[in-house]
């Protein structure tokens, strides 16, 4: 902190006064080259300055610029940027051409520095606001990224309302750490944690830890409508500027800002309905099937009587439809107002989202407000403040792992259709086939979470020197992210699964407070020497994170009361963690006429999560891009307007988990006296960050004025000093070192993107974007014996192993041969492809759809095992012939017979093809709205859309192949254990622009 303030004071004393030149006024109109209509919202800048405005609804503008200004620059999303000479002109009219891919868009290259995409040496993915929310209505921001990022494995952990999504960029970068990238929202190091509600406690699921409760992550708090664009630094070569927090990549989210010009008001209303995407299926019992399931005898005969009575009374129930057949209503109302003058600009928005789930009494709600204000204090000093508040809540029900049978997907699987679980006079009967009644659990169990969150950030740039060929500026930014999350769990004392416990009835109230703060300052010097541009940056950052988690739990509740203080047995818990990171960076960029662009830099980081909090760990980076098409010898630019080769190298880190370097002590009570004792896992007194070093190379091509674009990237990312448990000899008195550097891991991959503007005519436009990507992982060094890695269950169901020469995400299982389990398939996909198609008809009709294909990638499923256990799996009675020639039935053998002891029964192909998005819109222009309505309304856009409409898959292990019981885990994910089913969503959209 002292370094930062010292830099501010030093730079302020160096402030140079700039002479104010006489201004001149330039006006004009900007039109769309495809239809001649005025373009609203086009940014008009005096080139080389920050002086600018935006066109009004008719495409008109007026701008006061210094008398020395010679060029105006015009830019707008989806159009090719253009410059106009205004040396001797006071009026200028501009026609802008639609562009398939904006190669002039600016992307981040450093703390406070950026670069045009056409000059970038890394494959940095970008998602625009239109791609996020312009086609359909996503529930959460991470859900909106599906199918739009090459190199990203995005997995829905649970289908429950409110998300719960894992994002992994370019393969695993840790074994025990998180797979989640670092999220930066308007410069703030954002919180994307998911908090354990305590459902694993014995009083609820008795499933233990491991985050098996399908919790949502905090990115669900962000309103997707507020986002201007998302940039993804997928690997260490691009993310090295973020040092020891960037091993898993970085996702930079920028929210919308106001523009100078006419005040604009936008109102959007979405109505929708949700339904189950894919049922598992169900097979009813027959007398013959009962003989197979129970075996001939009294048990089967008793069930035959019950079955006959249920059929006679018409009481055969489809519990899958009863519990997951709800048609949930979806609604989002959002409005924003933006505008401003040349000095002050603003964007203010508010939104309300209310989504009901496919299971009754489940849902997700989000209320958010945002105010972004920016101002030019002087011509050399600007300041921006971004503020938002969100209240989000979700009701997720009971699903996933549960050893007390209090999991609705499990109960659906094992309850026969002739069992009547419906209440009589308000009382739910016991389920004779399980330890819980699924309808009672749905209607009376509570699993709710509520979050209040504040995100505040600022950015400011102060020009200390501004001359024709050089400038010196100081860029400062920082902010806070505060989230307060309250969770409630409640199971009444008379529920079937509670009655049998020693203290029936359980409630738990959890509270988690997390505060992230960060502050950074960067000094940036630009110098233009002829055709050579030099950019030098020096900066420092400070990041803090404080987490305070507590809970109170009561068991043995008084009837109808949920207060743990009134319970027979109370349990309390409290945990604190605090971390501080300091970073220092320096970088140098050289740009030779946009032909050769080179960059090198290094970042040094400290953290109190490392064993030595004062030790600096260095993370270098270097890159080179060569734009062959910008050289004079390139004579066919009309045919190939971009030909760029690029290479980049960078290193990043992954900080150890809190407490890795010390040994925590547990409390113990002896003879009524409280004391402390060691645990069996000790800390490592030399623990340091995991490190990743990535080399990336690629080529970018553009043909026919960007009508065809091609990006191809290969990478090799080596992760060293993976932290993992290290077992010690019993004679040492302890069991293991909790976090010890045990080996290295290599990820290799390929990413290809192809964009084609196939047709571009006045009344018909068609653009197609295809992405292909794959990743391969291998453990290349290992200092511990081969062992299971990541969370999981018995070897029979499949486990991931840490083994030399193998991927840590490969499955191993039964049979065990020679003391080692059999090698099975990989949980990572063999490859993924996406196909985005956009059509425009007669300038007013927009049709788009997005197809996502995942080939390969195997899940471990216990969900199918539950259906076999209950005898309800759709193929239970499928005839098979065993190895000895005996005839039997598939479901019976999977659970009871020969097939039940081999892991191939549980490790299944999770390939799929999904129709992620479909939308159809019609836009009414001001002229079409008529004289009366057109006075106030600039545009009306109406449409319909769908999300997750179609799923085609060979997977039979669960509702959806896209699932992860253990949440955002780099290793140990892709396990299907009674997950909440995925949903299909359909919408009607009404958009008004004033």
N, C-alpha and C positions, 0 to 999 in steps of 0.2 A: 504494500500500500504506500510506503514511504517513497518507493521508486516512482510510483505513478504521480503522486502529487508534486514531487520534485520536478518531473518532466513538464507538468502543467505550468508551474511557476516559471520555469526556465523559458518555455516557449512564449508565454505571455509577455515576458520582458523583451522578447525579440520581435514583437508585433510591429509591422511596418505599415505606415499610412499610405493608402492608395489614392491617387488623384481621381476625382470623379469627372468623367468626360461628359460632354453634352450629348443628350439622347436624341434619337429620331424614331419616328413611328412607321411601322410596316403593317399592312393589312392585306387580306386576301381570302381565298376560299379553297378548301381541299375537297376533292371529289373522288369517288370510287371509280377506277378505270373500267370496271366491268359493267357498270350501269349508269354512270354519270351523276349519281345522287351524292349530296353532301355527306361528308364523313364526320360524325361527331366524335369528340374525345381524342383527336389526333394531337400528339405532343409536338409543339413547335418550340424549338430552342435556338437561341443565338449560339452558333457553333463555337465551342471552346469556352463557354460560360455556363452558368446555371440559371440564366435568365430565360424564362419561357412562359408559355401559356398553353391552353388547349382549345381546340375548335368547339364552337357551340353546336346546337342541334342541326343547324343548316350547313355545318362545315366551315363557317366563317370564323375569322380571328383578327385581332388587332394586338400588336405587341410593340412596346417601347423598348428599344435596344440602344446600346452605346453607339455613337456616331461612327466609331471605327469598325463596327460589325460589317463583315463582307458576305457572310453565308448564314442562311437559316437551315436548320435540320428538321425534317418531318419524319415522325415515326409513330407506328401504331401496331398493336398485336395483330398478326395475320397479314400484314402488308409489308412490302419491301420499303425500307427506309430510303429517303431521298434528300439531296441537298439542293438549295437554290441560291444563286448569286443575287444579293440585294445591295451591292456596292452603290449603285446609282438608282435603285428602284424603291418606290414606296408602296407599290402594290405588286403582289405575286400570287398567281393561281397555280395550284399543284394538283396533278392527277396521280393517284397512288395505285400501284399494281398489287393484286393479291399474290401472296407468296406462300408456297407449299410449306417451306421450312425457313424460319427466320434465322439465318446464319449470323446476323448482326446483333442478335440479342446478347445481353451482357450476363456473364456468369461469374461466380465468385472464384477468385484464385488465391486470396489471402485475407488476413484480417485488415479490412479497410481498402483492399484493392480488388479489381475485377478486370475482366477481359472479354472481348467479343468472342462468341462461340467459334467463329471461323478461324480464330487464332489460338484456341485452347489446345493444350497438349494432352488433356485427359478426356475420357468419355464421361462427361457429366450429364446425367439425365435431367430433364426438365419436364414439369407437368404444369400446364397453364390452368387458370381458373375455369376456362371453358371445358377443359378435359376433366376437371375435378367434379364440377356440379352443373355444367351446361347441358348435360345430356340426360342424366337421371339423378335421383336424390340419394346420395350415400348417407348411411347412418353416422359414420365416423370418418375422420380424415384418412386413417390408415386403410380403412375399407375402400375408400375412393381410389387408392393407388393400385388396386388389383389390375393386373394385366397391362399396366402402363409403364413398368420399369423393367428393363432388361437387367439380368444379373441379380434379381431379387426373388427370393423364395418367401412368399407371403402366405401365411397359414392362419385360418380361422381356428382358434383354440376351442371355441364353443359357439353354437348357434344362438345362444341366449341373447335377448335384446341388449344393445349397448356395446357390442363388440367383444373384445378379448382377442386381439390379433397379434401374431408374431411376424416380424420382418427380419429376414436374414440376408445380408448383402455379400455376395461372392464367397459363400461357404462359411463354415464355422471358424471363429477366431479365438475360441476358448473351449475348455471342456466343462468347467464348473461355473464360469461367469455367465453373463447374459448375452444372448444373441442379438439384442436390440441395438440399433445404431444410436448415436448421439443426436438428439433433436435440438435444433436452434430455431427459436421463434422470435423474429424481429430482434435478433441479437442476444436473446436470453437462452441460457442453458436450461432447456425445459425438462420438466418432470414427466416421464412416461412410465412410471412404476405401476405395478399392480400390487395391491395390498392383501395380505392373507386375512381372511375374515375369521379364521379359527374353526372352520367347518371340519378340519381333520381331528378335532378333539374327540375323546372317547364318548362324550355326552351327545355328539351329533353324528358324525360319520365313522369315527374310530378308524380313519384311514391314515392317520399320521400326517406328517408334513408333506412337502413337495409341491405345494401350491396346486392341489388337485380340485380346487373349487370353481374353476372356470371363471376366474375374476376378470373384470374389465380392466383395461389400462387407461392411463390418464389422458392419452391423446383423444379419447372420446369426449373430453370436455371442450375441445376446440370446435368452433362453428365452421364447417367447410365453406360456407358462403363468404366468410371474411377473408379468405385466402386469395392472394393475387397470383402466386406461383410457388412451386416447390422445386428445389434443386437438390440432387442426390449425388454426394461424393461417395462413390461406391467402394473405393479401395484406398489403401494407405497412400498410394502415389498422389491422390487428389486431396485426401483428408489429413495429410501430415501437418498442415497448419494448425490443427487442433490437438496435436501431441498425444498425451497419454490417455485421453478420453475417446480416441477415434479408431480403436482397433476394429470395431464392427461397422465402420463407415459413419457418415454424417448426413443427416437430412435437414436442409435449411428451408424453413417456411417463412415466407414474406407475406404479410397481410396487406390489404388494400389501403391506398393512400388517396387523399384528395388531389385534384388537379385544378389549376387556375382555369377560370372560364365560367360558363353558365352553371348555376346550381342544378344538380340532377337528383331526382328522387326515384328510387326503384323499389317496387313492392313485388314480392313473390309469394304465391300461395300454392302449396302442394298438398294434394289429398291422395291417399293410397290405401292399399289393402295388402296384407301379407298372409301367406299360407305356407304349409310345409313344402319344401322343395322335393323331397323324395322320401317316401315311406320305406321302412325296412321290409315290411310285408309280414304276413301272419298266416299260419295254417291252423284251421280248426281241428278239434279232436273228433274222432269217430270211435266207435267201439273197437275196431281193429287197431287203431292207433293207440288206444289206451292199453291194449294187450302188449304192444311193443314197448310203450313207455314204462309201464309198471311191471310188466311181466305177467303172465297168466296167474290169477289168484284172487284173493279177497280184495286187495287194494284196487285192482282193476275193476272188479265187479262193483265195488262201492261207487267208484267214479262213473261207471256206466249208468248207474241209477240217477246220479246227480245230473249227468249230461242229458238223459232222457227227460227228466223233469224240467230242466231249463228249456229244452226245445219245445216241450209241450206247452209251456207257459209263454213262449216267445221271448225268453230272457237270455238271448245270446248277444254278447256285447263285443263291439270292436273297440278295445281299450286304446289302441293306437290312435284311432280317430277321435275317441272321447277326450284323450289327453293332449293330442297335438293337432286337432282339427279346428281349432279356433281361427276365425278370420279376423286377424287383428287390424284395427283401423290405424292409419298412419297420417300424421298431419305435421306440416312445417309451415310456419308463417314467418317471413323475414322482410325487413325493410331497411333501407339505408338512404342516407342523404350525403352528397359530396359536392365539393366545389371549392371556391375561394378566389382570391385575387393573386396578384403577382407576389405579394409578401406573405400572405397567410393562406393555407390550404387545409381542408378538413375532410374527414370521412367518419361518419357516425352511423352505427348500425344496431339493430336489435333483432333477436330471433327467438322463436319458441318452437321446440320440437317435442312431439308427443307420439310415441310409438307403442302400440300394444303388441304382445307376442303371440305366437301360435299356440301357446299354452295359456290358459286363463290365469289371471292374477300375476302375469309377468309383463314387463314393459320397460321402457326407457324414456326419460324426459330430460330435456336440456333447455335452459333459459340463459341467454347470453346478451350482453351489451358491450359495445366497443366504441371507443373514441380515439381516433388517430389525428393528431394535429401537427402540422409542420409550418415553420416560418423562416423567412429569410430576415434575420435581424439586421444584417447589413448585406452588401453585395459580396462580402467575404466571410460571412458567418451565418450558418443555418443551424436550426435546432428542430428536432422532431420528438414528439412524445406519443407513445402508443400505450393505451390503457384498455383493459378488458376485465370483465367480471363474468363468471359462469357459475350457475348452480345446476348440477346434473345429478340425476338419481336413477337407479335401476332396481328392478325387482326380478331376480333371476331364478327363483324356485330352487328345487333340489335335484341336481343331476350329478354326473361324474361318479367317481369311486365312493362307495359307502359300505362299510362292513357291518352296519346295523340295518341294512336293507332300506334305509331312508333315501333312495334314489329313484326318481320316477322312471327314467329309461330302463333301469334294471327291473322294476316292478312290472312295467309293460311287458317285458320279455318273458317273465316266469309265471304270469297270471293267466290261466286258461280263460277262454271266452265265456264259459258257462258259469264262472264265479260271479256272484252278484255282490259288488262292493258299494252299491249306492246306499245313501243314508236312509234310515227309516225313522221318522219322527225326529229328525235332526241328529240321530246317532249313527255313526259309521260302524258297520260290522267289521270284525276282525277278518283279515285275509288268511284263509286256511292254507295257502300255498306259499306264503312268505311272512316275514315279521313286520310287514307294514301294509296298510291300505293306501294305494296310490292316490285315490280321490281325496281321502282325508289329508294326506300330505300336501297335495296341491292346494286344497282349500284352506288349510289351517296353519301350515308351516310358513315361516317368514324367513327370507334371506334377502335383505334389502341393504342398499348402500346409497349414501348421499354425500356429495362433495361440493364445497364452496371453494372457488379458486379465483385468485387475482393474478393477473399477468401485467406487469408494468415495465416499460423499457424506454430508453431514450437514445438518440443518436445525435451527434453534433459534429460539424466540420468547420474548422476555422482556418482560413487561408492566411498564412503568415507572410507569404511572398507570392505575388502573381505578376509575372512578366510574360512577354510574348513567347519566349521559348522555355520558360521554367516556372515552376510553382512549388511551394512548400506548404503543406497543410497538416493540421493535426486533427485526427478523427478519434472521437471518444464515443463510447457506447457502454451500456450496462443495463441492468434491470433486476427485477425480482420475480420469482414465481412461487407463490404461496398457495398451498392446497391443504384444506382441512376435510378429512374424509371420516364419516361416521358410518359404521356398519352395525346391523342388528340381525342376530340369529335367534329364532324361537321355535321350539317344538313343545306343544302342550303336554301336560302330564298324563293325559288319557289317550294319547296316540299309542297305537299298538307297539311300535318300536321302543317307546319310553316305558310302558307299563312294566316290562320285564326287567328294567334296570333297578339298581338299589335305590337310586334317587331319581324317580321319574319326573320329567319336565325339566327343560333346560332353556336358558336364555343367556345370550352373550352380547355385550355392547363393546365395540371396539372403536378406538379413536386414533387416527394417525395424522400428525401434523408434519408437513415437509416444507422447508423453506430453502430455495436455491437463490443465490445471489451471484452476480458476476459483474465485473468492471474491467474495461480494457481501454487502452490508449495507444494509438499508432501514429507515428510521424512518417509522412510520405513525401518524398521529394521526386518531382518529375522534371526531366531535362530533355529537350529536343535538340540534337546536334545534327542538323541536316536531315537525312533520312533515318537516323538512329534515335530511337526514343529510349530513355533510361528511367526506370522507376525503382527507387530505393525505399524500403520500409523498415522501420524499427519499432517494436511494440512490446507491451507487457500486458498480462491478463491476471486476474484474480477470480477464483471461483470457490464458493463455499456451498456446502450442503449440510443441512441439519434435519434429522428425522427423529420424531418423538412418537413412539407407538405405545398404546396402553389398552388394556381390556379389563372388564370385570365380567365374571361368568358365575351363574347360579345354577345349581342342580338340586332337584327336589323342591319344585315350585308349589306354592299355594295355588289351588285351582283358580283359574281366570287371571291370575297376576303374573306379570312378566318382569317385575322388578327383582334383579338378582339379590338385592339386599334382604328380600323376604324368603330366600331359598334356604334349604337345609344345609347346603354346602356352598361356600363361596370360594372362588379362585380369582386372584388378581395377578396382573402382569404388567411390567413396564420395561421399555427398552429405549435407549438413546444411542444415536450415532452422530458423529460430526466429522466433517472432512474439509480441508482447505488445500486448494491447489494454487500454485503460482507458476506462471509461464512467461518466458521471454523469447522473442522471435526477431529474426532479421532476414530480409529477403532482397534479392536483386533481380530485376527483370530487364532484358534487353530486347528491343523490337526494331528490327531493320525493315522499315517500309512495309510492314505487315507481310513480309516474306519469310523472315527467319525470326522466331520468337523463342528466346531462351530464358529460363528462370532457375534460380537456385536459392536455397534458404535453409535455415536450421531453426528448430525450436528447442528450448531447454525447459524442462518441467520439474517441479518439486511437488510433493504431496505428503501429508501426514498419514496417508494410508500405506506408504512404503515404510520399511523398517527404519531407514534413515530419512527423516523428513526434510533435511537440509541438502541432501544429495541431489544434484541435477542430472536428469536423464535427457540425452540429446536425440532429437529426431530430425534428421536431414531430409531434404527433398531437392530434386532437380528435374527439369523437363525441357524438351526441345520440340518445337513444331516448325515445319518447313512448308510454306504455302507455294508450291511450285507454280500454281496458276497465277500468282501475282508477279512472277518474273517477266521481264521483257521478252524473253525467248518463247513465252507461251502465247502462240499466235492463234489458237483456236478456242478462245474464251467463250465464244458464243455457243460452242458445243459442250465444252467441259469448263464450267466457270469456277469449280473448286477442285483442286487436287492437293491434298495435304497429307503428309506423313508425320507421325508424331511418336514420341516416346517419353515416358515419365518414370521416375523412381521416387519412392518415399517410404518413410518409416513412421509407425505410430505405436502407441502403447495401450495396454489395458490395465488399469490400476487394480491391485489386489482388493478383495472384499474387506469390509470393515472388520478389524480384529485379527487379520491374518498373521500379524507379527507378534501378538501376545497370546498368552494362555488365559482364557476366562476362568473364573472360579464360580463354583456352584455353592449355594447355601445348604447347610446341613443343620439339623436340630438334634442335639444329644442331651438327654436329661433336662429337656426344657430350655437349653441354652443354644443360641444361634451361633453358627460358625461358618467357615468357608473351607472348601476342599477343592483339590485339583480335579480336572476331568481327564479322560483318557486320550484326548486329542490335544496336542500342544501347538503353539504358534511357531513360526519360523523367524528367527531374529535377523535374517538377511533377505527377507522377502522383497521383491522388486517387481516392477510392471512386466506383464507379458509383452512381448514385442512382435510386431509384424513388419516385414520388409517386402514391398511389392514393386515389381517391374511390369510396366504396362506399355504396350506398343499397339499402334493402329494406323488406319488409313481412312480418310474422309474424302468422299467424292460427291460432286454435284454436277448434274448435266442439264443443259437446256434451261438456263436461268433458274436453277433449283427445282425444276419440275420432277427431276429424279435425284434422290439423295441416297447415299450409301455410307454407313459407318460400320467398320469392322475393328474389333478390339480383341487382343489376346492378353492374358495376364498370368503372372505367377506370384502368389503371395505366400511367403514363408513366415509362419508364426513360431517363435522360439520361446523357450522357458515357460512352457505350458504349466500352469499351477494345478496341482492335483494332490490328493491325499497320498502320503508316503508311509507305508506300514513299517513299524519298527519291531525288533525282537522283543518278546515278552520280558526278557531279563532287564530291559531298560526301565520297566515300571510304567510305561505309557504305551498306548496302542499305535499312534500314528502322529505324524506332523500334518497338520490340517491343510497347509498350502505350500507345496514344495515344487521347484521346477523339475519336471520329470521327463520332458522331451520336446520334440519339434513336430510341426504339422505343416504340410504344403497344400495349398489350393491352387489349381490350375483351371482356367476357364476361357471360354470364347463367347463373345457377344456380337451379334450382327443386327443392324437396323436398316431397313430398306423402305424409303418413302417414294411414292409415285403419284404425281398429279396426272392421272391418266387422261382426264377430259377437263378442259377449261374453256367453256363457251358461255356466251351471255345467258343462256337459259338452262345450262346443265353443267355441273361441276362434280367431279368424282376424285377423291383423294384416298389412297390406301397406304397404310403403314403396317409393315410386318417386322416383328422382332423375334429373334432366335437366340437362345442362350443356354449354356450348360456349365457345370462346375464339377471337378473331380478332386477329392481330398485323399490324403495319405499321410500316415504317421511315419516320419522319416528318422526319428531318433527317440529312444525310450530307455530310461534308466531304471524302470520298475518292471516287475513281472507283468505279463499279460493279465488283464483283469477287467471286470465289468466297469463301464463308465456311464455316468448319468443315472437318473432315476429309472426304476422299472420294477418288474415283478419276477416271478420265477423264470428260470432259463427256458422252461417249456413254452412260455409265451413270447420268447424272443428278447434278447438284451443287446445293447451296444457294448462293444469292447474296445479297450485301448490296447491295440496290438501293432507291433512293428510291421510296416508294409501294408497295413489295412486302413480303410477309412474309419474314423471313429463313429460314423453314423451307419455303419453296416450292421445288419442283424446277424446274431449267432443264436443257436438254440439246439434243441434235442433232435436227434440222438447225440449223446456225449460219447465221443470215440477217442480212446487213448487219454482220457482225462480232460479233453477239450471239446467244447460244443461245436456242432456242425456250422459251417459258414453258409449264410443265406444272402438274400439280396440287400441292396443299398436302400436306405430311406430317402436319400436325396434323389431328385428326379434325374432320369437319363438326359432329358433336355426339356425345355419349355418353349412354346411359340405363342405369339399373340397376333391377331389380325384385326386391325381397326379400320373401319370403312365409313367414309363420310360422303354423303351425296347432297347436292343442292339443286332443286328443280325450280325453274322460273323465278329465281332470286328470292323466293319467299318460303319454300318448303325445304326443310332440313331433315334428312334421314341418316341415322348412324347406327352401327352395331359393332360390338367388340366380342371376339371369340378368343378363348384362352384354352390352350392345349398343354397338358402336362403328361409327358410320356415317362413311365417308370416311377420309381419312388414307392417303397413298400411300407405299409402300416403293420403294426402289431395290434391285433384286435382281440379284446375280451368281450366285446358286445355280442358278437355272434355266439360266443360260448354261453352267454346268459340265455339266449333264445334256445339253444340246444338243451341247456339245463332245464328250461321250462317246457321243452317239447313243442315250442311254438314257431320255430324257424320255418320259413316258407318251403325249404327243401328237406324237411326232416324225414319224410317218408319216401324220399327218392331211393329206388332200389340200387344196391351195389353188390358186387361180388368180391369177397375178401381173397387174400392171397391163397388161402387153403381151399378155395372153391365154395366156401359157405356164403349163402345169400343173406343179406342184412339190409339195413336202412342207413342212409348217409348221416342224418342228424344223430341217431342213436350211437353210431360208431364214433362220431366226432367227440361226443361227450363221455361215452361209457366204454367204447370198444377200442379196437386196434389203432384208430386214427387219433385218439385222444392223447397219445404219448409222443407225437411228433410235432415239431414247431411249424412245419409247413401247413398245418391246419390253421394256424393263427397269423402267420406272416403272409400278407396278401397284397397283390398288385393294386396300388392306389392311383393308377393312371386315370385321367378324366379329360373330357372336353366340356367346357362350360360356355354357355352364351351369357357372358357377364353383363352386357348392357345392350339395350335396344331403345331407340328414341325416335319420335316423329313429331316435328314442330311446324307450325305455320306462323309467320311473322307479318303483322299488319303495320305498314308504315304510316307515317303521319298523313300522307296524302290519301291513303285508303280509309282512314278513320273519319274523314269528312271535316267540314269546316267547323262544326261545333265542338266535337270531341277532340279534333286535332289542335285546338287552341291550347289544350292542357296536356294531352297525352302525346308523347313522341313516338311510342311504339308499344304494341301489344303482341305478346308472344304466347301462344297456347300450344299445348302438346300433350302427348302421352309417352310413357316410358316404362321400362321394366328392368329389373336387376335380378340376376341369378335365375333366369327364366328356364333354362334347359340344362340338364346334367346327363351326360352319357359316360358310363364308367363300367368296367368289369368288376369293380369292388363290391363284395358281398358282406363285408365285415361290419358295416354300420350304416347310418343314415347318409353320411357324406364322407368321401375319402379325404376331405380337407379337415383335419382334426388334430388336436394335440392335448392329451389329458394333463400334461405337466406344464402347459403354458409355454412361455418364451424361453426355451432351453436350447442351447446350441447342440447338445447331445442328449438323447433320451426323449425327444419329442416324437411325434407321429405315432402315438399310442392311443388307441380308440377304446375308451372305457366308459360306456354309458353316457356318451356326450349328448347334450341338448341338440336336437335336430336343426339343420340349416333351413332358412326360409327363402321363399320366392316373394319378390316385392313388385307391385305394379302401381303406377302413379298417373294422376291427371295434374298438369301444370298450368298455372296462370301467372304470367309475368307482365307487369306494367312499368313502363319507363316514362317519367314526367319531366 
